[in-house]
Amino acid sequence: MYAELAEPANVLLLHDANNEELLWDLAFGNHCLENLDVAAKAYRDLLRVSPENASAMHNLSLIIDHDGQKNEAFILSQKAAVLSPQNENIAKHYAQLKTRHEEELKEEKQQEDFQRTAPQRWPKLDYYKRQLACTLSLISGWKDLTHLSRLSGIEEKYLNGHLRVLQEEGILIWTEPHKFKISPHILPLIEQEKTHAVVTKLIHGDESIAFKPIFNSKQEYTIYSLLVTLFPNHLVFPNMALQTIFQYERIKGLLEQGQFSFYLKSQVDMCIISTASYLPLIGIEVDSPFHEADDQKARDAKKDRVFEVGGVPLIRVRAYGRPTTAAMRNQIVAEVKSLGDRIRRSPDKSAILTYLEREVDFNTFGEDSEGNTGPRWLTVSQSASICGVNAGVITRAVDSGEVMGNGLTERERRVDAVDLIQWMLRRTAKPDPQESDAQVERLVRKHVRD
């Protein structure tokens, strides 16, 4: 029946090419016969003659949507729905295409947002993935992985993994099965990577004084000096963040919420570091009378727990009264040797304790260091030069007790370096004294001529 409808129409159109009824019969008959290419052409010819034929738009939309031309199918269906709002089939088809179109737009927007944020993920890529991205930005394609390996200088067995990561991070975009493009948002970073240059930036400090010594007290400085001489083959880092010492993900699973929050924002006064592996060996905490308070005891307990589950020994040093430097040194040596004894007696040693036993000779610890660990002294002239004042100002500050000296006078007088810096900062923070009117008048007469 559909063939009998379509075939005569095809013949009659040779004599009347713009007849709307014949074009419809040809299009609809072939549509029902599933001759979709012929039907689509006939519907287009009909729409050229009758641009507002809603049925032709609807049927053509059905054909080309099935053929993958989704955008044009949506536009035709939208027009048909406007022209024939009462037709249920047209309205139903348009509703389906509209829902799909909105979902595709949303997905495209999300994909665009993901590509736009690719520069935020670029820094976490390793050298080889960056190198591959640079190579891909220079070529139009590759024959196989062997060819790509030769172009990029990366071993073939790693290429699939690198390509997958670049795609997952929105840097490499596959447009077709064998065609790709690099996200345009990442191209400036790729160009920068290809320069193989080092970029530096200098931030100039202004004249305001906001800095301070890295040690919070003179006692911390003294103990730091002791540790430097006691561990001459290791690094001693002051005020080291706990996040630098312990693995974030690992420690998160070992601590309670309150302890973990404390770990995120706390530090240890000093930490002994291996110069071979840069692993932490021993933490040192300098306690003061403030540690007697209940709230500080609670914080100390949290820090102890972090070091306990983290596997790094922590030594707390507390000075009562005014012990000499030699007394503090002897106590630290005794505590470290006691740690060595406990490690040797332990049947089950953790990895860090085994490593610590290899790093530190507990038998001779403290015997091969010079013990010259007192304060670092400066002459009065050196102190005056550092502070930018007259030597007499330094002398008066030492005499009044504002700055710690070595107790000697004249040429043998020395000034403690750390105490000097703290004095200088205190002095800088003081407002300039206001001069009296009489003093201003005297200065004017002295320096200004009539």
N, C-alpha and C positions, 0 to 999 in steps of 0.2 A: 504494500500500500504506500509506504514512504518512497519507494523507488518510483512508483507511478506518479507520485507527487513531484519528485525532484527532477526526473529526467525530462518531462515535457517543459518544465519551467526553464531548464537549462537551454533547451532548443529555442523556446519563445523569446528568451532574453537576447538572443542574437539579433532580433528585430526590434526589441524594446528594452534596452539595457537599463533604463531607470524606472521600470515598473516596480512599484513597491510590493504589490501582491506576489509577483513572480519572484522577486528577490527573497521574500519571506519563505515562499514554498521551497525554493532552492536551498536556502539556509536551514530551515527547520527539517526538511526531508533528509538532508545529509547529516544533520545533527543526530537525528534518530537512528540513522544508519551507521553512526559512529565514524563517518568520514569527517573527522573534526577539522582538518586543515581546510577542506573545501567549505565546510560550514562556517568557519571563522572568517574566511575571505568574503563569503556571501553576506554575513552579518555586517561586516565593515562596509561593504558596498551599499547595503541598505541604510546604514547610519549616515553615509555620505549624502544619500538622497533624502532621508528622513531623520535628521539629527536628534529628534526627541522621541524616538520609538523606544519606550521603556522595555518592552519585551525583548527586542533585539539586543539592547544593552545588557539586560539580565542574562540572556543565553550566552552572549559572547563572553561575559564575565565568568560564567561557569566553565567555558572551554579553556580560556587562557589561564584561569586560576589553576586548573588541573595540569596545565602545561608549565607552571612555574612562574608565570608573569603576574606576581601577586600584587604589586603596586597598581598596575593598570586595571587589574580585575577589581580591586577595591574602589578605585575612582569610578569605574563604570557602574558598579553596584550601588554606590552612593548616589550617582545621578539618577539611576533607575528608581531608587527608593523615593527621591524627591518628586519625580514625575508621576509615580504611581504609588502613592502612600497606602492605598487600600488593598493592594495586591499582597496577600499573605506570603506567597512563595518568594517574592522579591524582598519583602521586609525581613523574612527569616534568613535569607541568604546574606543580606546586608548586615544584619546583626551579628552573624557568625564571623564575617570578614572584618567587621569593626572591632570585635573583641580581639581577634587575632592581630589586627593592625596595631591596636593599643599595646598589646603585650610585646610585639616586636619593637615598637618605639621605645618602650620602657627598657627592654633588653639592650637596644642600641645605646640608649642614654647611659645605662650602667657600664656597658663596654667602653664607651667614650670616657666616662669618669675614670674607669680603671686604667685606660691608656694615658689619660692626662696626669694621673698620679704615679706613673712609672718612674719619673725622676726621684721620687721619694724612696723607691725600692732599689734604685741603681747602686747606692753605696754598699749594700750588703752582698752584692755579687762578687765572687772571687775573680782573681786575675784572668783565669782562662775563659770564663763566661764573658767578661768584658772584651777580651781579645777576639772571641768568636763574634760578638756583636759588631766590633769594628770591621772584621772581615766581611760580614754579611752586608754592612752598609756600603761596601765598595763593589760588590759583585751583583749580577742579575740572577744568578742561580748556580746550581752545581749538578754534575752528572750523577754522582753517587757519593757515599761517605768517604771513600778513598780519595776522590777528587777534592772534597771539602777539607779533608785532613791535610792534603798537600797545600791548599790555599791558606789555611789558617795556622798551620804549624802545630795543631793539637792532635794527640793520638786518636785514631779512629774509634777505638773502643769507648771513649768518653763522650763522643760527639752527641749521640742520641740523648744522653742525660743532660748535657748542656743545652741542647735545643729545646728539650721539654721545659727546663727551668725558665729559659728566655721567653717561651710562649706563656707559661703560667704567670710570669711577672708582667705580662703585657708589653714586652719589649719587641718580641718577634710576633708578627701577625700573619697568619696564613690566609691569603685571599682566595686561593683555589688549591686543590690537592698538591700541586707542584709549583705554586707561585706564592711569594711572600713579600712583605714589606716591613720596614723598621718603623716603629711608632715615631711619628714626627716630633713628639714631645721629648724624645730621648736623644734626638740627633745632635743638639748642642753639646750634650755631655759626651757623646761619642767623639765629636770633633775635638773636644778638649782632651779626651783620653789619647787620641792619636798624635797629639803634639809631643808626648813623652817629656813634659816639662814639669818643673817644680815651681809652684806659685807660693809666694810668701806675702804676708801682710803684717805690718808693724802698727801696733796700737800705742800711741804716745800717751804717757801718763801726764795728767795736769799737775798743778802745784799743790793740790789738796793732799792731806795725809790721812789715808784710810787703811794703809797696810799695817802689819804688826809682826813681831817675831813669830816664827812658827811654833815656838815653845810657849806654853801657857804659864810656866813658872820657872824660877831659877833651878828648882829641884829637878824638873824634867830635863833641863839642859845638862845638868851635872850627870844625871843617869845616862842620858844619851852619849855623853863624852866617855863614860865608863864602858858602855856597850860597844862603842866603836873600837876601843882598844882591846876589849875582851874577845871580840869577834872580828879580827883583822882580815879574815878571808871571806867575810860575808858582807852583805849590805844591811844597813840599819835604817829603816824608813820610819820617820816620826808621823804621828797623826794619820794613820792608814785606815781608810774606809773598810768596814767589814765586807762590803760587796766586792772589794778588790781581792780579799783573801779567800772567801768561800764562794762556791758555785751557787748561783741564784736558784736555779731549778731544783738542785739537790737539797739545798738547805731549806727551801720552802716546804718540802715534804717531811722534814725532820723537826720542825718547830711548830709550836702553837701560834695562833694568829697574833697575839700580843707580842710574843717573842720575835716573830718574823717582822712585824712592823718596826720593832726596836732595831733589828738587824739592818733594815733598809736605810736608817738614818744615823747609824752610830759608827764609831771608829775606835781603834785601839791606840794607846799612846805611842807605842813603838812595836815594830815587828822585825825579827831577824829573817833575812831572805837569802836563799842560796844563790851564789853567783853562777853556778853551773846550770841549774834548772829553773831558777827564779821562783821556786816553790817557797811558801812560808814555812818557817821552821819553829819559831817560838814567838808568842805574843808577850809583850811586857806592858803592864798597866801600873801607872804610878798613882797610888791612893793618897789622899790627904785627909785632914780632920773632917772635911765636908762629907766624907763617905760614911760617917757615923749616923747621918740622918736616915730616917726610915725610907723616904722616897729614893734616896741614892742607893741604899742597900738593895731595894727592889730592882733598880737598873743594873746594879752590879751582878745580881743573880741572873738576870737575862743575858748579860754579856758572858758570864761564866758558862751558861747553857749553850750559847752559840759556839764557843770554842770547844765545849765538851762534845757536842754532836758533830762539829766540823772536823774533829780529829787533830787539832793543833794545840799543843800545850800552851797554857797561859800562866805567866808568873806575875803575881801582884807584889809590888814593892811599896811598903809603907814606912815612912821615917817618923819616929817619935822624938820629940826634942830637936836637937841640932847635931845629928851624928856627923862625924867627919867623912870626907870623901872616901878615905881608906876603909872605914867601917861599912859604908854602903857597898863598896866594891867587894869586900870580903863576903858580905851577906849574899850578893848576887852570885858570886862564884860558888858558894856553898849550896845555893838553891839549884843552880844548873847542874852541879855534880849530883845532887840528890835526885834530880830528874833522870840523870844517866843511870843511877843505881836502880830506880824503879823500872826503867826500860829494860835493863839487863835481866832483872828478875821476872819480868812479865813473860808468861808462856805464850800468849797470843798477842803479837805485836801488830799494830795497824801499819799500813803502808808508809804513812808519814813518820811514825816512830822508828821504823826500820831505816828509813832514809835519813832521819835525824841522827841515828846512831852511827851511820857511815860518814855523815858530814862533820860531826863534832867529836873531837877526841876528849871524852869526859875525864879520862885518867889524868891528863896533863892540863886540863882546862884552867885558864887563869895564871898558869906558871910561866908561859912564854910571852906574856904581854908585859909591857914596860910599867904599867901602873901609873904613868904620868898623866893623870886624868883630871887634874884640877881645872879651874876656870881658865879660859883663854884670855891673857892679859894684854892690854894695850898701854903704850906710854901716854903721858899727858898730851904730848904734841900730836900723836896719832889720833887720840880721842878728840882733840880740838879740831883737827882737820876734817874728821868724819862728820862732826856736828856743825861745822861752819861757825865756830865761836872762838873767842880768845882763850888761850891756855889758862888764864886766871879764872875764867868762869868754871872750867872743869875742876881746877884745884879747890875752889870754894865749894863746889857741889860735893866733892869727896870729903872735905873737912866737915861739912854739915851733915853728912850721912845720906844725902840724896842719891849718891852713886857709890857702889861698893868698890873699895880700894883694897890693896894688899897689906895695908897697915903701915907702910913705910912712907918716907917723906923725901923731898928733893928729887934727885935724879933716879932714885930707886923706886919711886912711887909708880904703881901700875893700877890700871882701871879695868874692871871686869867688862868684857865686850857686850855680853847680853844685857847686863844691867844698864850699861851706857845707852843702848838703843831704846830700852824701855823708858829711861829718863828723858831721852830726846823726844820721844813721842808724847810723853806727858807734858813736856815743856812746850811743844808745838801746839798742843790742844788748848793751852791757856790763852785767854784773850789778852791782847796787848794792854798794858796799864794806861789809864787816862792821865795825861799830863795836866798839871795845874796851869792856871792862867799866868802865874808868875814865871813858871818854867818856860812856857811858850814865849813870853816877852823877853826873857833872858836869851833864848836861842835866836830870836829875831835880831836883837841888838848885836849878837855875836857874829851872825852870818850875813846880815843884810845891811848894806851901807845906805846912809841918808842920801 
